[in-house]
């Protein structure tokens, strides 16, 4: 069967996934491969991922960028076991048997094959299945919250095309860490038992073929329903109003203003799951779309890193030469929950400010819109979100709560802050540019469309920002037709100068020589930095910022922020050292941080980075200070990581002699 919209293959209900009978030797070999795949897959609260492309079968490999659609029998056992375990968890959590579940995939070649296995296990258990085929994960979350008990989304986000994975959701959000981690242990224990493999083969093969056919034939119906629900939610996000009648009224007014300005937005799904053209047009934007054909148009890096934005940058510049007023060009990842943005520089060129800066603008817009709220304002963000947040908090007076990376951790912390009485306009992970809200506890790129619309249509918002920064004299009719194209560059140039590592570039990635236990690595880093590195860093910071410098050790484990050298519990999370300076007027000003942690989605990878900012927007040397200190700390971090690793390896060698 094929999908009428994308013309891509869905599956064959009559084709049974496993052989009808296995000899004992075959079962033993299959079980061996099932357990082997546990060694190179990765499972965390962010999702369960491994290489599903069949290029190397079940043999371990570090990288596959393949385009095969076939998966091995051992991989099918993994998928079936995860699905089976999730059904049992849902029945327990929802306390009912008649469950409805949304099933969807991104555009990877192995997606339909994995979805076929998932659908058969769900059908075997008698679940109602709403399969929407290739759909953004954010839309799936919204749809499932309204019309289902949970969701299974098949994707590995920004990993290479040969990878795939499974994201599990309940109540419109990714399974939170307190449920996800025990769940992972449970299903992985099952995978080590040959009786589990036998029962999964039986469940998959016994699924009602007519039911699978019904699921595949229902794609159009449920996809249309899903898009309608999603569009309504997006309208409420952009307008900030839940009432549909008022939302429609505000939308029409804003649409008219946007049409009068004749503004363009570019979108590059890169052959992924997002379909935003019609929605953006409903807001009055002209839309320039490239690489819009799912799977076939995967023409560049799947993660929206700066290199992946070059085509969008070139097309934005070209469109400007043609007279089109393109204010921004969105570039998405495969499952459509992360994005990068290219902005017009107002001079016929374009800039890629980076995901950290785009995230900062999203937060800034939401805070400025909320300053008249009677409640105290707070945001939840992850540990490696730009230090610019601390400067915004200084000027705008909101609370920051930082947690371990992972949208599940941010969402949980955000809900806690809300329950404590704080007003939570937005939250998210600046390290990948992802924004969440209490109404939608998954990453949603449309929040950045709201940011664009707010700043473009509300001149007072920009003026309010400049007033809080003490920079109101900078405003020079930025919203006029002649200068609107440079609005966001002007805003960026007016806020406190900052620089933060882009964690989806080579700069933010470190591949170690061997795997070292996190507790040993962190302890060694504590000692070495404190005794050998801090004296030099302290002197440098004091010289550049003019005051007495301080360092504070911070560790992130789940939703906990643990302060103080060595104050760790599990050693599983991110490691940070924050830097401050006491100025002459005795203010303790935040400078920035260095941070690292093992990746939760890529085997053998450490994310590492630095953030530096300056509070004084009027200091003509502030930007140069930030650049110098950033480069200095970045080199220090690299050298220290290498030295600590070498020291540990040498001590191991000495012990074995």
C-alpha positions in Angstrom: 0.0 0.0 0.0 1.1 3.6 -0.7 0.3 6.9 0.9 -1.7 9.0 -1.5 -0.1 12.3 -0.3 3.6 11.4 -0.3 3.4 8.4 -2.7 5.7 6.6 -0.3 5.3 2.9 0.7 3.3 2.3 3.8 3.4 -1.5 4.1 1.8 -4.8 3.1 -0.8 -6.0 5.7 -0.6 -9.5 4.3 3.2 -9.8 4.6 3.9 -11.5 7.9 7.1 -10.0 9.5 8.6 -13.2 10.9 8.9 -16.8 9.6 6.1 -19.1 10.8 8.6 -21.4 12.4 12.2 -21.2 13.7 14.5 -24.1 14.5 16.1 -24.1 17.9 19.5 -23.2 16.5 17.9 -20.3 14.6 16.2 -19.0 17.8 19.5 -19.2 19.7 21.2 -17.2 16.9 18.3 -14.7 16.9 18.5 -14.2 20.6 22.3 -13.7 20.4 21.7 -10.9 17.9 18.9 -9.4 20.0 21.3 -9.1 23.0 24.1 -7.9 20.8 22.0 -4.9 19.6 21.7 -3.8 23.3 25.4 -3.1 23.3 25.3 -0.4 20.6 21.9 1.0 21.0 21.3 4.0 23.2 18.3 4.6 25.4 17.4 7.6 27.5 14.5 9.8 28.5 15.0 11.6 25.2 14.2 8.4 23.2 15.4 4.9 22.3 17.8 4.9 19.3 20.0 2.6 17.3 21.1 1.8 13.8 18.2 0.1 12.0 19.5 0.3 8.5 20.4 -3.3 7.5 23.7 -2.5 5.8 25.7 -4.2 8.6 23.0 -6.5 9.9 23.3 -6.8 13.6 27.0 -6.2 13.7 28.2 -3.2 15.8 29.2 -0.1 13.8 29.7 3.6 14.8 28.0 5.2 11.8 25.5 4.3 9.1 24.0 6.9 6.8 22.2 4.3 4.7 18.9 4.5 2.9 17.7 0.9 3.3 14.2 0.1 4.4 14.7 -3.4 5.7 15.5 -4.2 9.3 16.7 -7.5 10.9 14.6 -9.9 12.9 16.6 -9.0 16.0 15.7 -5.3 15.4 12.0 -6.4 15.0 12.2 -8.1 18.4 13.5 -4.8 19.9 10.7 -2.8 18.4 8.0 -5.4 19.4 9.3 -5.6 23.0 9.4 -1.9 23.5 5.8 -1.6 22.1 4.6 -4.5 24.2 6.1 -3.1 27.4 4.7 0.4 26.6 1.2 -1.0 26.2 1.4 -2.7 29.6 2.7 0.5 31.2 -0.2 2.5 29.6 -2.8 0.1 30.8 -1.3 0.4 34.3 -1.1 4.2 34.3 -4.5 4.7 32.7 -6.1 1.9 34.6 -8.1 0.6 31.6 -7.9 -1.9 28.8 -9.6 0.0 25.9 -6.7 2.2 25.0 -6.3 4.5 22.0 -2.8 5.3 20.7 -1.4 7.6 18.0 1.3 6.1 15.8 3.5 8.2 13.5 6.9 8.3 11.8 9.3 10.8 10.4 10.6 10.4 6.9 13.4 7.9 7.4 13.4 4.9 5.1 13.1 2.3 7.9 10.1 4.2 9.5 7.3 2.3 7.7 8.9 -1.1 8.5 9.2 -0.3 12.2 5.7 1.2 12.3 4.4 -2.1 10.7 5.8 -4.0 13.7 4.5 -1.5 16.2 1.0 -1.6 14.6 0.9 -5.4 14.8 1.7 -5.5 18.4 -0.9 -2.8 19.2 -3.5 -4.7 17.2 -2.6 -7.9 18.9 -3.4 -6.2 22.2 -6.6 -4.8 20.8 -5.7 -1.1 20.9 -7.4 1.5 18.8 -4.7 2.9 16.5 -4.6 6.3 14.9 -1.8 6.1 12.4 -0.9 9.4 10.7 2.2 8.2 8.8 4.8 11.0 8.3 3.9 13.7 10.8 5.9 16.1 13.0 6.4 14.8 16.5 4.9 18.1 17.9 1.7 17.5 16.0 1.6 13.9 17.3 1.9 15.1 20.8 -0.9 17.6 20.4 -3.2 15.1 18.6 -2.6 12.4 21.2 -3.3 14.7 24.1 -6.8 15.5 22.6 -7.8 12.1 21.2 -5.6 9.3 22.6 -4.0 7.8 25.7 -0.5 8.1 24.4 1.7 8.0 21.4 4.6 6.1 19.7 6.7 8.2 17.4 9.3 6.6 15.2 12.3 8.8 14.8 15.9 9.4 15.8 15.7 13.1 15.4 19.1 14.6 14.2 21.0 11.2 14.0 22.2 10.1 10.6 19.6 8.6 8.2 20.6 5.0 8.9 19.5 5.4 12.5 16.0 5.3 13.8 14.3 5.1 17.2 11.2 5.3 19.3 9.8 8.2 21.3 7.1 7.2 23.7 4.5 9.8 25.0 1.7 10.1 27.4 -0.6 13.1 28.2 0.8 15.0 25.2 4.5 14.9 26.2 7.5 12.6 26.0 7.5 10.0 28.8 9.1 11.8 31.8 12.3 10.6 33.3 10.7 9.0 36.4 8.8 6.7 34.1 11.2 6.4 31.2 14.2 5.2 33.1 12.5 2.3 35.0 10.7 1.5 31.7 14.0 1.2 29.9 15.4 -1.2 32.5 12.3 -3.3 32.3 12.2 -3.8 28.6 15.9 -4.3 28.3 15.7 -7.1 30.9 13.1 -8.8 28.7 15.3 -8.6 25.7 17.8 -10.9 27.5 15.3 -13.7 27.7 14.7 -16.0 24.8 11.1 -16.6 25.9 10.4 -12.9 25.2 11.7 -13.3 21.6 9.3 -16.3 21.1 6.3 -14.4 22.5 7.1 -11.3 20.4 7.2 -13.4 17.2 3.9 -14.9 18.1 2.3 -11.6 18.9 3.5 -9.9 15.7 2.6 -12.9 13.4 -0.9 -13.4 15.0 -2.0 -9.7 14.6 -5.3 -9.5 12.6 -4.4 -8.8 9.0 -7.7 -7.1 8.4 -7.0 -4.8 11.4 -3.6 -3.8 10.0 -5.2 -3.0 6.6 -7.8 -0.9 8.4 -5.0 1.0 10.2 -3.2 1.7 7.0 -6.4 2.8 5.2 -7.2 5.2 8.0 -4.1 7.3 7.6 -5.8 10.1 5.6 -8.7 10.4 8.0 -6.5 10.6 11.1 -3.9 12.8 9.5 -6.5 15.3 8.5 -8.0 15.3 12.0 -4.5 15.6 13.5 -3.7 18.7 11.3 -6.9 20.4 12.2 -6.3 19.9 16.0 -2.6 21.0 15.6 -3.5 24.2 13.7 -5.9 25.3 16.4 -3.3 24.9 19.0 -0.7 26.8 17.0 -3.1 29.6 16.6 -3.5 29.9 20.3 0.3 29.8 20.8 0.8 32.7 18.4 -2.1 34.8 19.7 -1.6 33.9 23.3 -5.4 33.3 23.5 -7.2 30.0 24.1 -10.7 31.1 23.2 -11.1 30.1 19.5 -13.4 33.0 18.6 -11.0 35.6 20.0 -8.1 33.8 18.5 -9.7 34.0 15.0 -10.4 37.7 15.5 -6.8 38.5 16.5 -5.4 36.3 13.8 -7.4 38.1 11.1 -6.1 41.5 12.3 -2.5 40.3 12.4 -2.9 38.6 9.1 -4.0 41.9 7.5 -1.0 43.7 8.9 1.4 41.1 7.7 -0.1 41.1 4.2 0.1 44.9 4.1 3.9 44.5 4.8 4.2 41.9 2.0 6.5 39.7 4.2 8.0 36.4 3.2 9.1 33.4 5.3 11.3 30.6 3.9 11.0 27.0 5.1 13.3 24.1 4.5 12.0 20.8 5.9 14.9 19.0 4.3 12.7 16.1 3.2 11.5 15.8 6.8 8.1 15.6 8.5 7.0 19.3 8.7 4.3 20.8 6.5 4.0 24.4 7.3 3.4 26.2 4.0 -0.4 26.4 4.2 -0.3 27.2 7.9 2.1 30.1 7.4 0.0 31.4 4.5 -3.0 31.4 6.7 -1.2 34.1 8.7 -0.7 36.3 5.7 2.9 35.4 4.9 4.2 34.7 1.4 6.1 31.4 1.7 9.2 30.3 -0.1 9.6 26.5 0.3 12.5 24.3 -0.6 13.3 20.5 -0.1 9.6 19.8 0.6 9.3 16.3 -0.6 9.5 13.8 2.4 12.5 11.5 2.3 13.4 12.2 -1.4 14.5 15.8 -0.5 16.9 14.9 2.3 19.7 16.8 0.7 21.8 18.1 3.5 22.7 17.3 7.2 19.7 16.2 9.1 20.5 18.2 12.2 19.8 22.0 11.5 23.4 23.0 12.1 24.8 26.1 10.4 26.2 24.1 7.5 22.7 22.7 6.9 21.4 26.3 6.6 23.6 27.3 3.7 21.1 26.6 1.0 18.4 28.5 2.9 20.9 31.4 3.3 21.7 31.4 -0.4 18.0 31.3 -1.3 17.2 34.1 1.1 19.8 36.3 -0.5 18.6 35.4 -4.0 14.9 36.1 -3.0 15.9 39.5 -1.6 17.6 40.4 -5.0 14.3 39.5 -6.6 12.5 42.1 -4.4 11.0 39.6 -1.9 11.1 40.9 1.7 12.1 37.6 3.4 12.5 38.2 7.1 13.5 34.6 8.1 14.2 31.2 6.7 13.5 28.2 8.9 15.5 25.0 8.6 14.1 21.9 10.4 15.3 18.5 11.5 13.7 15.3 10.4 11.0 14.9 13.0 10.3 18.7 12.9 10.7 19.7 16.5 14.1 21.5 16.1 15.0 24.3 13.9 17.6 26.8 13.0 16.8 30.2 11.4 18.5 32.3 8.9 17.7 36.1 9.3 17.9 38.9 6.8 20.6 41.4 7.7 18.6 44.3 6.2 21.4 45.0 3.6 20.6 42.3 1.0 22.6 39.7 2.9 21.8 37.1 5.6 23.1 35.9 9.0 22.8 32.6 10.9 22.7 33.8 14.5 22.6 30.3 15.9 20.0 28.3 17.9 21.1 29.8 21.2 20.4 33.3 20.0 17.0 32.3 18.4 16.1 30.6 21.7 17.0 33.8 23.6 14.8 35.9 21.3 11.9 33.5 21.9 12.3 33.7 25.7 12.8 37.5 25.4 9.6 38.0 23.5 7.5 35.9 25.9 9.0 37.6 29.0 8.3 41.1 27.6 4.7 40.1 26.8 4.4 38.9 30.4 5.9 41.7 32.5 2.5 43.1 33.4 1.4 39.7 34.9 0.7 39.9 38.6 2.6 36.6 39.3 6.3 36.3 39.6 7.7 35.0 36.2 10.0 32.0 35.9 11.5 29.9 33.1 12.9 26.3 33.2 15.9 25.8 30.9 18.7 23.2 30.6 22.2 23.5 31.9 23.9 24.5 28.7 21.4 27.2 27.7 23.2 30.5 26.9 24.4 32.7 29.8 22.5 35.5 28.0 19.5 34.2 30.0 21.2 35.4 33.2 21.7 38.8 31.8 18.0 39.0 30.7 17.0 37.9 34.2 19.2 40.7 35.6 17.4 43.4 33.6 13.8 41.9 33.4 13.6 40.4 36.9 12.5 36.8 36.3 13.6 33.5 37.9 15.7 30.9 36.1 15.7 27.2 37.0 18.2 25.1 35.2 18.0 21.3 34.9 19.7 18.4 33.1 19.4 18.3 29.3 16.3 16.6 27.9 12.9 18.0 27.2 11.4 15.6 29.8 13.5 17.2 32.5 12.6 20.8 31.4 8.9 19.9 31.2 8.9 18.4 34.6 10.7 21.4 36.2 8.4 23.8 34.4 5.3 22.0 35.8 6.8 22.2 39.3 7.4 26.0 38.9 3.8 26.5 37.7 2.5 24.5 40.7 4.6 26.7 43.0 2.7 29.7 41.7 5.1 31.1 39.1 3.9 32.3 35.7 5.6 30.2 33.1 5.4 31.9 29.6 8.0 29.6 28.0 10.7 27.1 28.8 13.1 25.0 26.8 16.6 24.0 25.8 18.7 26.8 24.4 21.5 24.3 23.5 19.3 23.0 20.7 17.0 26.0 20.3 13.9 24.1 21.5 11.0 25.9 23.1 8.2 24.3 25.2 5.1 25.7 26.9 2.8 24.4 29.6 0.1 23.9 26.9 2.5 21.9 24.8 5.3 20.1 26.7 7.3 19.1 23.6 9.6 21.2 21.4 7.6 23.4 19.0 9.3 25.6 16.3 6.1 27.7 15.8 7.0 29.6 19.0 9.7 31.3 16.9 7.0 32.4 14.4 5.2 34.0 17.3 8.4 35.8 18.2 8.7 37.1 14.6 5.1 38.3 14.5 5.3 39.9 18.0 8.4 41.9 17.3 7.3 42.9 13.8 3.7 43.9 14.7 4.3 45.3 18.2 6.9 48.2 18.0 6.2 48.9 21.7 7.6 45.5 22.6 11.0 46.5 21.1 10.8 49.9 22.8 10.0 48.2 26.2 13.1 46.0 25.8 15.4 48.9 25.1 13.9 50.9 28.0 14.7 48.0 30.4 18.2 47.8 29.0 18.6 51.5 29.4 19.2 51.6 25.6 16.1 53.4 24.4 18.1 56.0 22.4 19.1 53.2 20.0 15.6 53.0 18.5 15.5 54.7 15.1 12.2 53.9 13.4 13.1 50.2 13.1 9.6 49.2 12.1 9.3 51.4 9.1 9.0 49.6 5.7 12.6 50.7 4.9 14.1 49.3 8.1 11.9 46.3 9.0 14.2 43.9 7.3 17.0 44.8 9.7 14.7 44.7 12.9 16.1 41.5 14.3 19.7 42.4 13.7 19.1 45.7 15.4 17.6 43.9 18.4 20.5 41.4 18.6 23.0 44.2 18.5 21.2 46.0 21.4 21.0 43.2 23.9 23.9 42.2 26.2 26.8 40.8 24.1 27.2 37.1 24.4 28.8 34.1 22.7 27.9 30.4 23.3 29.0 27.2 21.8 26.8 25.7 19.1 26.5 22.1 20.3 25.5 20.7 16.9 28.7 21.7 15.3 32.2 20.2 15.5 33.0 22.8 18.1 30.5 21.3 20.5 31.5 17.7 20.1 34.3 15.7 21.6 35.0 12.1 20.9 37.2 10.5 23.6 39.9 7.9 23.1 38.1 5.4 25.4 35.0 5.3 27.6 35.8 6.5 31.2 33.3 6.2 34.0 31.6 9.6 34.6 32.4 9.6 38.3 36.1 9.2 37.7 36.2 11.8 35.0 34.3 14.4 37.0 36.3 13.8 40.1 39.6 14.2 38.2 38.3 17.3 36.5 37.3 18.8 39.9 40.8 18.4 41.3 42.8 19.4 38.2 40.7 22.5 37.4 40.7 23.7 41.0 44.4 23.3 41.6 46.0 23.9 38.2 43.6 25.9 36.0 41.5 28.2 38.2 44.4 30.4 39.3 45.1 31.3 35.7 41.4 31.7 34.7 40.7 33.8 37.8 43.5 36.2 36.8 42.2 36.4 33.2 38.6 37.1 34.2 39.6 39.7 36.8 41.7 41.5 34.3 39.0 41.5 31.5 36.0 42.3 33.7 37.6 44.5 36.3 36.7 42.9 39.7 37.3 39.9 41.9 36.4 36.7 40.0 34.7 33.6 41.5 34.0 30.1 40.3 31.1 27.9 41.4 30.7 24.2 40.6 27.3 23.0 39.4 26.0 19.5 38.5 22.8 18.6 36.8 21.0 15.3 37.5 17.5 15.0 36.2 15.6 18.1 37.5 18.1 18.6 40.3 20.7 21.4 40.2 23.5 20.4 42.7 25.8 23.2 43.7 29.2 22.9 45.4 32.4 21.0 44.4 31.8 17.3 44.4 28.1 17.6 45.3 26.9 14.7 43.1 24.6 11.8 43.6 24.5 9.7 40.4 27.3 11.3 38.4 25.0 10.8 35.3 24.4 14.4 34.3 26.0 17.6 33.1 29.1 19.2 34.7 29.4 22.9 34.8 31.6 25.6 36.3 30.0 29.0 36.5 32.0 32.2 36.6 31.2 35.5 38.3 32.9 38.8 39.1 32.3 41.2 42.0 32.4 44.7 40.5 33.5 47.9 42.2 29.9 48.7 43.2 29.9 45.2 45.0 27.5 43.6 42.5 28.0 39.9 41.8 27.7 39.8 38.0 27.3 36.6 36.0 30.0 36.1 33.3 29.4 32.6 31.9 30.3 29.0 32.2 32.0 25.9 30.8 30.1 22.6 30.6 30.3 19.0 29.4 28.4 15.7 29.5 28.3 12.4 27.6 25.6 12.6 24.9 22.4 10.9 25.7 21.6 10.2 22.0 24.9 9.4 20.4 27.3 6.6 21.5 30.9 7.7 22.3 30.2 11.4 22.0 30.7 14.1 24.7 29.0 17.5 24.3 31.2 20.3 25.5 31.0 24.0 25.4 31.4 27.5 26.8 29.2 30.5 27.2 30.3 34.1 28.0 28.3 37.3 28.2 28.6 40.8 29.5 25.9 42.8 31.4 27.0 46.3 30.3 25.2 47.0 27.0 26.8 50.5 26.9 30.4 49.4 27.3 32.0 49.9 23.8 34.5 47.2 24.6 32.0 44.6 26.0 31.7 42.6 22.7 35.5 42.4 22.3 35.9 41.3 26.0 33.3 38.6 25.4 35.1 37.3 22.3 38.5 37.2 24.0 37.2 35.5 27.1 35.2 33.0 25.1 38.2 31.9 23.0 40.3 31.7 26.2 37.8 29.5 28.1 37.1 27.4 25.1 40.8 26.6 24.7 41.1 26.0 28.5 38.2 23.5 28.4 39.7 21.6 25.5 43.1 21.4 27.1 41.7 20.4 30.5 39.5 17.6 29.0 42.4 16.2 27.1 44.8 16.4 30.1 42.3 14.8 32.5 41.6 12.0 30.0 45.3 11.3 29.5 46.0 11.4 33.2 43.3 8.8 33.9 44.5 6.5 31.1 48.1 6.8 32.3 47.1 5.9 35.8 45.3 2.9 34.5 48.4 1.7 32.6 50.5 2.2 35.7 48.2 0.0 37.7 48.3 -2.8 35.2 52.1 -3.0 35.1 
